[in-house]
Amino acid sequence: MNSQEVLSLYETVSEITGEMLVAAQKRDWEQLVVLESRVAGHVSSLKTGEEPTALTGATRLRKVQIIQKILAHDRLIRDITEPWMAELAILMNSTGTERKLSQAYGGKYAG
């Protein structure tokens, strides 16, 4: 892959992570998973196709800016998803505990 193709892939990843942020803000978890899968495919392409060559000048600066934007999107997405994941874990633990109590006491527990 030449440097322009690499930059184009990074741009695409940046655009998709922007879409992921919107999905997270809307709490559209299914769309977030779909977009995350698309990002993973592009990242895989970068891992296998990006030559370890030193970029210079404007190309290097552009790549750094794109990566910074991707990382900013990632941080904002995590700020939204991590509390939701914690809530989900609590809910799942609560449901599991209720089920165990119900099994142990023959359905007499009314949590």
LUMMAR-608920 format. One line per 8 residues: number of its first residue (from 1); for each residue z negated, y, x of N, C-alpha, C. Coordinates in steps of 0.1 Angstrom, whole numbers. Each point is the difference from the previous one (the first is absolute). Last residue first. Layout:
! residues N
NUM) Z,Y,X,Z,Y,X,Z,Y,X ~ ... $
This chain:
! residues 111
111) -451,-112,-379,0,10,10,5,13,-6 ~ -19,-45,-19,9,10,-6,-1,12,9 ~ -12,-56,1,-1,13,7,9,9,-7 ~ -2,-45,-12,-10,7,-6,-2,14,6 ~ 30,-39,12,6,11,-8,-11,8,-7 ~ -12,-36,31,7,-4,-12,6,10,-9 ~ -22,4,45,-9,0,-12,7,-3,-13 ~ 22,-1,43,-13,-5,3,-9,-1,-12 $
103) 44,19,-3,1,-15,3,-14,-6,2 ~ 3,47,-5,4,-7,-13,1,-15,2 ~ -8,26,38,-12,0,-9,3,-7,-13 ~ 36,6,30,-10,-9,5,-12,-1,-8 ~ 32,32,-11,5,-13,-3,-10,-11,5 ~ -9,45,9,-1,-3,-14,4,-14,-3 ~ 8,15,43,-15,-2,-2,-2,-3,-15 ~ 43,12,13,-3,-13,5,-15,-4,-2 $
95) 16,43,-12,5,-10,-9,-3,-14,5 ~ -13,36,27,-7,0,-13,4,-11,-9 ~ 24,7,40,-13,-6,2,-8,-1,-12 ~ 41,23,-3,2,-14,2,-13,-8,2 ~ -1,47,-2,3,-6,-13,2,-15,1 ~ -6,24,40,-13,0,-8,3,-6,-14 ~ 37,6,27,-8,-10,6,-13,-1,-8 ~ 29,35,-12,5,-13,-4,-8,-12,5 $
87) -10,44,15,-3,-2,-15,4,-13,-5 ~ 13,11,44,-14,-2,-1,-5,-2,-14 ~ 44,12,7,-2,-14,4,-14,-3,0 ~ 11,44,-9,5,-9,-11,-3,-14,3 ~ -7,32,34,-11,0,-11,4,-9,-12 ~ 33,3,34,-13,-6,5,-11,1,-10 ~ 44,21,-7,-1,-14,-2,-13,-7,4 ~ 11,48,7,1,-4,-14,-4,-14,-3 $
79) 2,16,44,-10,8,-6,-1,-3,-15 ~ 36,-18,25,-13,-7,3,-12,7,-7 ~ 42,21,-1,1,-12,-8,-13,-8,1 ~ 5,37,28,-2,5,-14,0,-12,-9 ~ 10,-8,45,-14,4,-1,-3,4,-15 ~ 45,-11,12,-9,-12,0,-14,4,-2 ~ 31,35,4,2,-7,-13,-10,-12,0 ~ 2,22,40,-7,8,-9,1,-6,-14 $
71) 24,-21,34,-14,-2,2,-8,8,-10 ~ 46,7,1,-3,-14,-4,-15,-3,0 ~ 15,40,19,1,1,-14,-3,-14,-6 ~ 3,3,46,-12,7,-4,0,1,-16 ~ 38,-18,21,-11,-10,1,-13,7,-5 ~ 38,27,2,2,-10,-10,-12,-10,0 ~ 3,32,34,-3,7,-12,0,-11,-12 ~ 13,-14,43,-14,2,0,-4,6,-14 $
63) 45,-5,9,-6,-13,-2,-15,1,-1 ~ 25,38,10,2,-4,-14,-7,-13,-2 ~ 0,16,44,-8,8,-9,1,-4,-14 ~ 28,-21,31,-14,-4,2,-9,8,-9 ~ 45,13,0,-2,-13,-5,-14,-6,1 ~ 12,42,20,-1,1,-15,-2,-14,-6 ~ -8,-3,51,4,12,-8,-3,-1,-15 ~ 4,-47,24,-2,14,6,3,10,-10 $
55) -14,-57,6,7,11,-7,-3,13,6 ~ -1,-53,19,-7,13,-1,9,10,-7 ~ 1,-54,-8,5,10,9,-7,13,-3 ~ 0,-51,-17,-11,8,6,6,10,10 ~ 23,-19,-47,0,-2,15,-11,9,6 ~ 5,-21,-51,-2,12,8,-1,-3,15 ~ 5,-34,-36,12,7,4,-2,12,8 ~ -35,-30,-18,10,-8,6,12,7,6 $
47) -36,23,-23,-6,-8,11,10,-9,7 ~ 13,26,-38,-3,8,12,-5,-8,11 ~ 7,-22,-40,13,4,6,-2,9,12 ~ -38,-10,-26,5,-12,7,13,2,7 ~ -17,34,-27,-8,-1,12,5,-12,8 ~ 19,5,-42,5,9,9,-8,0,13 ~ -15,-28,-34,13,-4,4,6,10,10 ~ -41,11,-20,-2,-11,9,14,-5,5 $
39) -1,32,-34,-4,6,13,-1,-11,11 ~ 8,-13,-44,12,6,5,-3,6,14 ~ -36,-18,-24,9,-10,4,13,5,7 ~ -30,30,-21,-6,-5,12,9,-11,6 ~ 11,16,-42,4,10,10,-6,-5,14 ~ -12,-25,-38,15,-1,2,4,9,12 ~ -45,3,-14,3,-12,6,15,-2,3 ~ -13,37,-25,-5,1,14,2,-12,8 $
31) 9,0,-46,10,7,7,-4,2,15 ~ -31,-20,-29,11,-9,2,11,7,8 ~ -39,25,-11,-2,-10,11,12,-9,1 ~ -11,48,-19,10,-9,-3,1,-11,11 ~ -27,43,-6,-6,-13,-2,10,-11,-5 ~ 8,47,14,2,-4,-14,-8,-13,-3 ~ 1,16,44,-6,11,-8,1,-3,-14 ~ 21,-30,29,-15,-1,1,-7,10,-8 $
23) 47,2,3,-4,-12,-8,-15,-1,0 ~ 18,33,27,2,4,-14,-5,-12,-9 ~ 2,-9,46,-11,10,-3,1,4,-15 ~ 35,-26,16,-13,-8,-1,-11,9,-3 ~ 41,20,10,0,-6,-14,-13,-9,-2 ~ 5,18,43,-2,11,-10,0,-5,-14 ~ 12,-30,33,-15,2,0,-4,12,-8 ~ 46,-9,5,-6,-10,-8,-15,1,0 $
15) 25,30,27,3,2,-14,-7,-10,-9 ~ -3,-6,47,-8,11,-5,2,4,-14 ~ 26,-35,19,-14,-4,-1,-9,12,-5 ~ 45,9,10,-1,-8,-12,-15,-4,-2 ~ 9,22,40,1,9,-12,-1,-7,-13 ~ 3,-25,39,-13,6,-1,-1,10,-11 ~ 41,-20,9,-9,-10,-5,-14,6,-2 ~ 33,26,21,3,-2,-15,-10,-9,-6 $
7) -2,6,46,-5,11,-7,2,-1,-15 ~ 20,-33,27,-15,-1,1,-6,12,-8 ~ 46,1,6,-3,-10,-9,-15,-2,-1 ~ 16,30,32,2,5,-13,-4,-10,-11 ~ -1,-13,46,-11,9,-4,1,6,-14 ~ 23,-48,8,0,12,8,-11,10,-5 ~ 3,-56,0,0,12,-8,0,12,9 $
